[in-house]
């Protein structure tokens, strides 16, 4: 499903190009749950941005569902993000003046989905994360854990095949974090492909497979990534 081959990525810092990813190779199979573990500044968020088609590598191949995406246009990348990939971020990114229902429905308004189907998807996914009785509440009326569950429902409503989670428990207390990881593991068991980015070893350990990133390099073994 996801294949990265010899990925390199640098960013300009003044007149100097600073390498962020160095010869990264990664293969994520369909319905696999992979965690990418690394400290702040290791390159893991840049890696997630490339997997999520939010950024493109300087060189190397990115193959998604058998198709090369590194040379896609912005419109093509946007279409991939809208149909194949769902994002769960550390920041919940909910619109404060909208209800939970409206936040979940918002991305669906950009697609040719009937009002009846939008209603079915929104109610179904909010029920799936245990918030059907909070659908008319605004973010300020919800706890941090509940806001993250709304963000997850928003992802699920678009029915992506791949879910990318970037530090999904980073802003939550331990109880809420455990609840969110339970939901993510349930999504994996239901057939979704999950790629989770974290610096927390206890979170990474809950994945089916764990890889390490350090100084822009990726390895299946911690000592080899350093």
C-alpha positions as CSV (number, residue, x, y, z in Angstrom):
1,X,0.0,0.0,0.0
2,X,2.7,2.5,1.1
3,X,6.2,2.2,-0.3
4,X,8.9,4.8,0.2
5,X,12.2,4.1,-1.6
6,X,15.3,6.1,-1.0
7,X,13.5,9.3,0.2
8,X,15.6,12.4,0.7
9,X,14.3,15.7,2.0
10,X,16.0,19.0,2.9
11,X,14.9,22.4,3.9
12,X,16.6,25.7,3.2
13,X,17.9,27.5,6.2
14,X,19.2,30.8,4.9
15,X,21.7,29.9,2.3
16,X,22.2,26.3,3.6
17,X,20.1,23.2,2.8
18,X,19.6,21.2,6.0
19,X,18.9,17.5,5.4
20,X,15.8,16.2,7.2
21,X,15.3,12.8,5.7
22,X,18.2,10.7,4.5
23,X,17.6,7.6,2.4
24,X,14.4,6.6,4.0
25,X,12.8,3.3,3.0
26,X,9.5,2.1,4.4
27,X,6.8,-0.4,3.3
28,X,3.4,-0.4,5.0
29,X,1.2,-3.2,4.0
30,X,-2.6,-3.0,3.7
31,X,-4.4,-3.2,7.1
32,X,-1.1,-2.9,9.0
33,X,-0.6,-0.7,12.1
34,X,2.8,0.9,12.2
35,X,4.2,3.3,14.7
36,X,7.1,5.6,13.8
37,X,9.0,6.5,17.0
38,X,11.5,9.3,17.3
39,X,12.4,12.4,19.4
40,X,11.5,15.9,18.5
41,X,13.5,17.1,15.4
42,X,14.2,13.6,14.2
43,X,12.3,14.0,11.0
44,X,9.2,12.0,11.8
45,X,6.7,14.8,11.1
46,X,8.3,15.5,7.8
47,X,8.0,11.8,7.0
48,X,4.3,11.9,7.9
49,X,3.8,14.9,5.7
50,X,5.3,13.1,2.7
51,X,3.3,10.0,3.4
52,X,0.2,12.2,3.7
53,X,0.9,14.0,0.4
54,X,1.2,17.3,2.3
55,X,4.8,17.6,1.1
56,X,7.0,16.0,-1.6
57,X,10.5,14.5,-1.3
58,X,13.5,16.0,-3.0
59,X,14.3,12.6,-4.5
60,X,13.2,9.0,-4.2
61,X,10.0,7.2,-5.0
62,X,6.7,7.3,-3.2
63,X,4.3,4.6,-4.4
64,X,0.8,4.6,-3.0
65,X,-1.6,1.8,-4.0
66,X,0.7,0.9,-6.8
67,X,0.9,4.4,-8.3
68,X,3.8,6.8,-8.2
69,X,2.7,10.0,-6.4
70,X,6.0,12.0,-6.2
71,X,5.3,13.7,-9.5
72,X,1.6,14.4,-9.0
73,X,0.2,17.9,-9.4
74,X,-1.2,19.8,-6.4
75,X,-4.7,19.0,-7.6
76,X,-3.9,15.3,-7.8
77,X,-2.3,15.4,-4.3
78,X,-5.3,17.1,-3.0
79,X,-7.6,14.5,-4.5
80,X,-5.5,11.7,-2.8
81,X,-5.7,13.5,0.5
82,X,-9.4,13.9,0.2
83,X,-10.2,10.3,-0.8
84,X,-7.5,8.0,0.5
85,X,-5.9,9.5,3.6
86,X,-7.3,10.7,6.9
87,X,-5.3,12.8,9.4
88,X,-5.5,12.8,13.2
89,X,-3.3,15.6,14.7
90,X,-2.1,16.5,18.1
91,X,-4.1,19.7,17.8
92,X,-7.7,18.9,17.2
93,X,-8.2,21.5,14.5
94,X,-11.9,21.9,15.2
95,X,-13.8,25.1,14.2
96,X,-14.9,26.7,17.5
97,X,-18.1,28.2,16.2
98,X,-19.4,24.9,14.8
99,X,-21.0,21.9,16.6
100,X,-19.5,18.5,16.7
101,X,-21.9,17.5,14.0
102,X,-21.0,20.4,11.8
103,X,-17.2,19.9,12.3
104,X,-17.6,16.2,11.2
105,X,-19.8,17.2,8.2
106,X,-17.5,20.0,7.0
107,X,-15.1,18.0,4.8
108,X,-18.0,16.1,3.2
109,X,-19.4,19.4,1.9
110,X,-16.5,19.5,-0.6
111,X,-17.5,16.2,-2.2
112,X,-20.5,15.3,-4.2
113,X,-22.3,13.6,-1.2
114,X,-26.0,13.9,-0.7
115,X,-27.4,15.5,2.4
116,X,-29.0,12.2,3.5
117,X,-25.7,10.4,3.1
118,X,-23.8,13.1,4.9
119,X,-26.3,12.8,7.8
120,X,-25.9,9.0,7.9
121,X,-22.1,9.2,7.9
122,X,-21.9,12.0,10.5
123,X,-24.2,10.3,13.0
124,X,-22.7,6.8,12.4
125,X,-19.1,8.0,13.0
126,X,-20.0,10.1,16.1
127,X,-21.8,7.1,17.5
128,X,-18.7,5.0,16.7
129,X,-16.5,7.2,18.9
130,X,-19.1,7.4,21.6
131,X,-20.3,11.0,21.0
132,X,-23.7,10.8,19.4
133,X,-25.3,12.4,22.4
134,X,-22.8,15.3,22.1
135,X,-23.3,16.0,18.4
136,X,-24.8,19.5,19.0
137,X,-22.1,20.6,21.4
138,X,-19.4,23.0,20.4
139,X,-15.7,22.3,21.1
140,X,-15.7,24.6,24.2
141,X,-18.4,22.4,25.7
142,X,-16.3,19.2,25.2
143,X,-13.3,17.9,27.1
144,X,-9.9,17.4,25.3
145,X,-10.5,13.7,24.8
146,X,-14.0,14.4,23.4
147,X,-12.6,16.9,21.0
148,X,-10.1,14.4,19.7
149,X,-12.9,11.9,19.3
150,X,-14.8,14.5,17.2
151,X,-11.6,14.9,15.1
152,X,-11.4,11.1,14.6
153,X,-15.1,11.0,13.6
154,X,-14.4,13.7,11.1
155,X,-11.7,11.5,9.6
156,X,-13.9,8.4,9.6
157,X,-16.7,10.2,7.8
158,X,-14.6,10.6,4.7
159,X,-14.0,6.8,4.7
160,X,-10.2,6.9,4.0
161,X,-8.2,3.7,3.6
162,X,-5.2,5.1,5.4
163,X,-5.2,6.9,8.7
164,X,-2.2,9.0,9.7
165,X,-2.0,9.9,13.4
166,X,0.5,12.5,14.5
167,X,1.0,12.5,18.3
168,X,-2.8,11.9,18.7
169,X,-2.5,11.7,22.5
170,X,0.0,14.5,22.9
171,X,-2.4,17.0,24.3
172,X,-4.4,14.6,26.5
173,X,-4.3,13.4,30.0
174,X,-3.4,9.7,30.5
175,X,-7.1,8.6,30.8
176,X,-8.2,10.3,27.6
177,X,-5.0,9.2,25.9
178,X,-5.8,5.6,26.7
179,X,-9.4,6.0,25.4
180,X,-8.1,7.5,22.1
181,X,-5.5,4.7,21.6
182,X,-8.3,2.2,22.2
183,X,-10.4,3.8,19.4
184,X,-7.3,3.8,17.1
185,X,-6.7,0.2,17.8
186,X,-10.3,-0.7,17.1
187,X,-10.1,1.1,13.7
188,X,-7.1,-1.0,12.9
189,X,-9.0,-4.2,13.8
190,X,-11.8,-3.1,11.6
191,X,-9.5,-3.1,8.6
192,X,-8.0,0.4,8.4
193,X,-4.3,0.9,7.7
194,X,-2.8,3.0,10.5
195,X,0.5,5.0,10.6
196,X,1.1,6.6,14.0
197,X,3.9,9.2,14.7
198,X,4.9,9.5,18.3
199,X,7.8,10.2,20.7
200,X,6.2,8.2,23.4
201,X,7.4,4.6,23.6
202,X,4.4,3.4,25.5
203,X,2.1,4.7,22.7
204,X,4.4,3.2,20.0
205,X,4.4,-0.2,21.7
206,X,0.6,-0.5,21.0
207,X,1.1,-0.8,17.3
208,X,1.5,-4.0,15.3
209,X,5.0,-3.0,14.2
210,X,7.4,-0.2,15.4
211,X,10.1,1.6,13.4
212,X,12.5,4.2,14.6
213,X,13.6,7.5,13.1
214,X,16.6,9.4,14.3
215,X,18.6,12.1,12.6
216,X,16.5,11.6,9.5
217,X,17.2,7.9,9.1
218,X,14.7,5.1,9.6
219,X,15.3,1.6,10.9
220,X,13.4,-1.4,12.3
221,X,16.0,-1.5,15.2
222,X,16.5,1.4,17.5
223,X,20.2,1.3,17.6
224,X,20.5,1.3,13.8
225,X,18.4,4.5,13.4
226,X,20.9,6.5,15.5
